[in-house]
Amino acid sequence: MAKHNVSSNHGDLRDLAGLPKRVNLGEQKKRISAQVEAGHAHIEGDMELGKKCITALRSSGEFRRATQGFHSYPARLHPEAARILLAALPGKTLADPFCGGGTILVEGLISGRQVFGSDLSPVATLVATARTALLAPDQLERLKIELDEIHDKAARSIEEKRNVYLHPAILKYKNWYKTNCFNELACLYDAIRNSSSELKPLFQAVFSSLVVKYSLRASDTSNKVVYVPRKNGTVLRAFKDKSREFVEQLTEFQTLVPPGTEPARIRLADARHPEFENVDTIITSPPYPGTYDYLPLQQLRQAWFDLKLRESEEIGSRRSFKQVRSAYESWLKDTDTWMASCAKALVSGGHLAVIVGEGMQSGKTLRVAKPTIAAAEKAHLKLVTSASVDRHDPATKMKKIEYILVFEKP
């Protein structure tokens, strides 16, 4: 959807390494080196860029700028991390072949760049499209009015106890909802399905933001069943509240994006075969090996929207590491492939920043930095900086390392 169509403390390495402020310069350098090597943070290559990458990796907390707070998405990059990396890697064009919910794309538009995004998941491209929508004032007003109309139609259907059409895939997952919540979602779904508005994808995105929250699932990343009392009308009120919030977020977004910025170009595509070229910056976070099942986690949205998810093509999925002993080798080959595609899409002198973290398989750590660097070298990219911080994984009670690796195309 487009016009006329549809804070973090940067600090210095002393702060990042957890060192006291009052030391002399000689002591400071020694202690930085000691603390960094001890595992708090580590930088190789360009130190200034590495310090910015460490700050990006340590970004945390609530973040509500523009549309970044709209719609949850599993394992999303912190928006402030995206902003820091964009400031460190200036350019006119930006691409993210693993765009997920569009965090990097939103920050790219705010920085005035032409942005390209792609993802294997249609849920990701739906959310990213909604977050990056550039709308003219009359479109924003129409969006507000039409979302209210969707709500009112659904409310009338509930009041009149109308039967609405639901395809079999939805009914299969009916037991994941309390009866009243399911009926309200069904009536909202029916009102949206029958809409002929050019803004329909945005209606669907608002609906999608409620699908898991008002189910019996614990969260977007857990299928644990949690029973929460929901009164009649709860889902309808949530849709109305979310609609108003979304319009407000989009309105703010329009004011932050520089005039003349082109709309985001977002495609449903495999990162191993991205549909963009001649970009000067790529910032992306590929799936951490053996960590998430991104596509199966979307089974409820898959049912409501009757989506065809290409689960067999997902890179580094958690289930593959449980089922196939050669999963890590497959991840390595996939990394070589998407890295080569990104290198090809970069202009000479362009930069690629990769945010990636270690995974686990049978209690063993799955290394990611050296294979990613090796893949980049095969693609004739030069490592500019490697920055990493330790993470404590509550699930395994083990240390995992998360990296930002920045490469340059000669």
C-alpha positions in Angstrom: 0.0 0.0 0.0 1.5 3.3 -0.9 0.7 6.9 -1.5 -1.8 7.2 -4.3 -1.7 3.4 -4.3 -2.3 1.4 -2.0 16.5 5.5 22.4 19.4 3.8 23.2 22.7 5.0 24.8 25.5 4.6 22.4 28.2 5.0 25.0 31.7 3.7 24.3 33.3 0.3 24.6 34.1 1.0 28.2 30.4 1.2 29.0 29.6 -1.8 26.9 32.2 -4.0 28.5 30.8 -3.1 32.0 33.9 -1.2 33.1 34.0 1.5 35.7 34.1 5.1 34.4 37.0 6.4 36.5 40.2 4.8 35.0 43.1 6.3 33.2 43.6 5.8 29.5 46.3 3.0 29.9 44.3 1.1 32.4 41.1 1.6 30.3 42.7 0.0 27.2 43.9 -3.0 29.2 40.7 -3.5 30.9 38.6 -3.1 27.8 40.7 -5.8 26.1 40.4 -8.1 29.2 36.7 -7.7 29.6 36.0 -8.0 25.8 38.0 -11.2 25.6 36.3 -12.5 28.7 33.1 -12.8 26.7 31.0 -9.7 27.7 31.6 -8.3 24.2 34.1 -8.9 21.4 35.0 -6.9 18.4 37.3 -7.7 15.5 38.1 -5.4 12.6 36.8 -1.9 12.4 36.6 -0.8 16.1 34.3 2.2 15.6 31.8 0.3 13.5 32.1 -2.7 15.9 31.2 -0.5 18.9 28.0 0.7 17.1 27.2 -3.0 16.4 27.6 -3.9 20.1 25.2 -1.1 21.0 22.8 -2.4 18.4 23.0 -5.9 19.8 22.3 -4.6 23.3 19.2 -2.6 22.3 16.3 -3.6 24.6 13.0 -2.4 26.1 9.7 -1.1 24.8 9.8 0.7 21.6 6.8 2.5 20.1 8.0 4.7 17.2 5.6 4.8 14.3 4.3 1.3 13.3 7.0 -0.7 15.1 4.6 -1.5 17.9 2.0 -2.9 15.5 1.5 -6.7 15.4 3.8 -9.1 17.3 6.3 -11.2 15.3 8.5 -14.0 16.5 12.2 -13.1 17.3 12.0 -9.7 15.7 15.0 -7.4 15.6 14.8 -4.6 18.1 13.9 -1.4 16.1 16.6 0.6 17.8 19.2 -1.9 16.6 17.9 -1.4 13.0 18.2 2.4 13.4 21.7 2.2 14.7 22.9 -0.1 11.9 21.3 2.2 9.3 23.0 5.2 10.7 26.3 3.3 10.6 25.8 2.1 7.0 24.6 5.1 5.0 23.2 4.7 1.5 20.2 5.3 -0.8 18.9 1.7 -1.2 18.2 -1.0 1.4 17.2 -4.6 1.2 16.2 -7.3 3.7 15.8 -10.8 2.2 14.6 -12.2 5.6 12.3 -9.2 6.3 10.0 -10.9 8.8 7.5 -8.3 10.1 9.4 -5.4 8.4 11.3 -3.8 11.3 14.4 -3.0 9.2 12.2 -1.8 6.3 10.3 0.7 8.5 13.5 2.2 9.8 14.8 2.3 6.2 11.8 4.3 5.0 12.2 6.7 8.0 15.8 7.2 6.9 14.6 8.1 3.4 15.8 5.1 1.6 14.3 3.1 -1.2 13.6 -0.3 0.5 13.1 -3.8 -0.8 12.0 -6.7 1.4 11.2 -10.4 0.9 10.3 -13.3 3.0 9.2 -16.9 2.5 6.2 -16.4 4.8 3.0 -14.7 3.5 2.3 -13.7 7.1 5.6 -11.8 7.3 4.9 -10.0 4.0 1.4 -9.1 5.2 2.7 -7.6 8.4 5.6 -5.9 6.7 3.3 -4.4 4.1 1.0 -3.0 6.8 3.9 -1.6 8.8 5.4 0.2 5.8 2.2 1.5 4.3 2.6 5.1 3.0 -0.9 6.6 2.8 -2.1 10.0 1.7 -4.3 11.9 4.2 -7.5 11.0 2.5 -6.5 7.3 2.5 -5.8 7.5 6.2 -9.2 9.0 6.8 -10.8 6.3 4.7 -8.9 3.6 6.5 -10.3 4.8 9.8 -13.9 4.9 8.5 -13.7 1.5 6.8 -12.2 -0.2 9.8 -15.1 1.1 11.9 -17.5 -0.2 9.3 -15.9 -3.7 9.5 -16.3 -3.6 13.3 -20.0 -2.5 13.0 -20.8 -5.2 10.4 -19.3 -7.9 12.6 -21.2 -6.6 15.7 -24.5 -6.7 13.8 -23.7 -10.3 12.7 -23.1 -11.3 16.4 -26.3 -9.5 17.5 -28.4 -11.1 14.8 -26.7 -14.5 15.3 -26.0 -14.8 11.6 -24.3 -17.8 10.1 -21.0 -16.8 8.4 -19.1 -18.9 5.9 -15.9 -20.5 7.2 -13.7 -22.7 5.1 -12.7 -26.1 6.6 -9.1 -25.0 7.6 -10.6 -22.5 10.1 -13.0 -25.0 11.6 -10.1 -27.4 12.2 -8.6 -25.0 14.7 -11.9 -23.9 16.3 -11.0 -25.7 19.6 -8.0 -23.3 20.0 -10.6 -20.6 21.0 -13.3 -20.0 23.5 -16.6 -20.1 21.7 -17.4 -16.4 22.1 -14.0 -15.3 20.9 -14.1 -17.6 17.9 -17.6 -16.3 16.9 -16.4 -12.7 17.1 -13.3 -13.5 15.1 -15.5 -15.3 12.5 -17.8 -12.4 12.1 -14.8 -10.0 11.7 -13.3 -12.4 9.2 -16.5 -12.5 7.2 -16.8 -8.7 7.1 -13.2 -8.4 5.9 -13.6 -11.2 3.4 -16.5 -9.5 1.7 -14.8 -6.1 1.5 -13.8 -4.8 -2.0 -11.7 -2.0 -0.6 -8.1 -1.4 -1.9 -7.2 -1.1 1.8 -8.3 -4.7 2.5 -4.7 -5.9 3.2 -4.5 -3.5 6.1 -7.9 -4.8 7.5 -6.4 -8.3 7.3 -3.3 -7.2 9.2 -5.3 -5.7 12.0 -7.4 -8.9 12.2 -4.1 -11.0 12.1 -2.8 -9.1 15.2 -5.7 -10.6 17.2 -5.7 -14.2 15.9 -3.1 -15.6 18.4 -3.7 -13.1 21.3 -7.3 -14.1 21.7 -6.7 -17.9 21.2 -5.7 -20.4 23.9 -2.1 -20.2 22.8 0.3 -18.8 25.3 2.1 -16.6 22.7 3.3 -16.3 19.2 6.2 -18.6 20.0 4.5 -21.1 22.2 1.7 -23.6 21.6 1.2 -24.1 25.3 -2.5 -23.9 26.2 -3.4 -21.0 28.5 -7.0 -20.4 29.6 -7.9 -16.7 30.0 -11.4 -15.6 30.8 -12.9 -13.5 27.9 -16.2 -11.7 28.2 -18.6 -11.3 25.3 -17.5 -8.5 23.1 -13.8 -8.6 24.1 -12.5 -9.4 20.6 -14.8 -6.8 18.9 -13.5 -4.1 21.3 -9.9 -5.3 20.8 -10.4 -4.9 17.0 -11.8 -1.4 17.4 -8.9 -0.4 19.8 -6.3 -2.0 17.6 -7.7 -0.3 14.5 -7.6 3.2 16.1 -4.1 2.5 17.4 -2.9 1.4 13.9 -4.3 4.5 12.2 -2.5 6.6 14.8 0.7 4.8 14.2 0.4 5.1 10.4 -0.3 8.8 10.8 2.9 9.2 12.8 4.8 7.1 10.3 3.8 9.4 7.4 5.3 12.4 9.3 8.6 10.6 9.9 9.2 9.4 6.3 10.8 12.2 4.2 8.7 13.5 1.4 9.4 11.8 -1.9 10.5 8.5 -0.4 9.3 5.6 -2.6 7.0 3.0 -1.1 8.5 -0.3 0.1 8.7 -3.1 -2.4 7.9 -6.3 -0.6 7.7 -9.7 -2.2 6.9 -13.2 -1.2 10.2 -14.8 -2.1 12.9 -17.2 -0.9 16.1 -15.4 0.4 18.1 -17.9 -1.7 16.6 -16.3 -4.8 15.8 -12.7 -3.8 14.0 -10.4 -6.2 16.1 -7.3 -5.9 19.3 -6.0 -7.4 21.7 -3.1 -7.4 21.3 -2.2 -3.7 24.0 -0.5 -1.7 23.0 -1.8 1.7 21.6 -5.2 2.9 20.7 -5.6 6.6 19.2 -8.9 7.5 18.8 -11.5 10.2 18.5 -15.0 8.9 17.0 -17.8 11.0 19.3 -18.9 13.8 19.9 -22.6 13.3 17.6 -24.9 15.3 15.9 -22.1 17.2 12.4 -21.5 15.8 9.8 -23.0 13.5 8.7 -19.8 12.0 6.2 -21.2 9.5 4.4 -23.8 11.8 4.2 -21.1 14.5 1.7 -19.4 12.1 -0.7 -22.3 12.0 -3.7 -20.2 13.3 -3.1 -17.4 10.8 -2.5 -20.0 8.1 -6.0 -21.4 8.8 -7.8 -18.1 8.9 -6.2 -16.9 5.7 -6.1 -20.3 4.0 -2.4 -19.9 3.3 0.0 -22.2 1.6 3.1 -22.2 3.7 6.3 -23.6 2.1 7.5 -25.3 5.3 9.8 -27.7 3.5 11.8 -24.7 2.2 12.3 -23.0 5.6 16.0 -22.5 6.5 17.4 -23.7 9.8 14.1 -24.7 11.3 14.0 -26.2 14.8 12.1 -29.3 13.7 14.7 -30.1 11.0 17.4 -30.2 13.7 15.3 -32.6 15.7 14.5 -34.9 12.8 17.5 -34.9 10.5 21.1 -35.4 11.6 22.4 -33.6 8.6 20.4 -30.4 9.3 23.5 -28.4 10.2 25.0 -29.3 6.8 21.8 -28.2 5.1 22.0 -24.9 7.0 25.6 -24.4 5.8 24.6 -25.0 2.2 21.6 -22.6 2.5 23.9 -20.0 4.0 26.3 -20.3 1.1 23.4 -19.9 -1.3 21.6 -16.9 0.2 25.0 -15.2 0.8 26.0 -15.6 -2.8 22.6 -14.1 -3.9 23.1 -11.1 -1.6 26.6 -10.5 -2.9 25.3 -10.6 -6.4 22.6 -8.0 -5.5 25.0 -5.6 -3.9 26.7 -2.8 -5.9 30.4 -2.4 -5.7 31.3 -0.8 -2.4 28.0 -1.9 -0.9 27.6 -3.4 2.6 25.9 -6.4 4.0 25.2 -6.6 7.8 24.1 -10.0 9.1 22.6 -10.4 12.6 22.8 -14.0 13.6 23.1 -16.1 16.7 24.1 -19.6 17.8 21.7 -22.4 18.0 21.5 -25.7 19.8 21.3 -29.3 18.7 21.2 -32.2 21.2 22.9 -30.0 23.8 25.6 -28.9 21.5 26.2 -25.4 20.3 25.7 -24.7 16.6 28.4 -22.3 15.5 27.3 -19.5 13.1 30.1 -16.9 12.8 32.8 -18.8 11.1 30.4 -20.5 8.6 28.8 -17.1 7.8 32.2 -15.5 7.3 33.3 -18.4 5.1 30.1 -18.1 3.0 30.8 -14.4 2.5 34.4 -15.1 1.5 33.2 -17.6 -1.1 30.9 -14.9 -2.4 33.9 -12.5 -2.6 32.8 -10.3 0.2 35.3 -8.8 2.7 34.7 -8.8 6.4 34.8 -5.3 7.8 33.9 -6.0 11.4 32.7 -8.8 13.7 30.9 -7.8 16.9 29.4 -10.2 19.4 27.8 -10.3 22.8 26.9 -13.2 25.1 23.3 -14.2 25.7 22.1 -16.5 28.5 19.5 -18.9 27.2 16.9 -19.6 30.0 15.7 -22.7 28.2 19.0 -24.5 28.0 20.8 -22.5 30.8 23.7 -22.1 28.5 25.6 -19.2 27.0 24.9 -18.4 23.3 26.7 -15.8 21.3 24.9 -13.3 19.0 26.8 -11.5 16.3 26.6 -8.7 13.8 28.9 -9.4 10.9 29.5 -6.6 8.4 30.9 -7.3 5.0 31.8 -5.1 2.0 31.7 -5.9 -1.7 35.0 -4.7 -3.2 
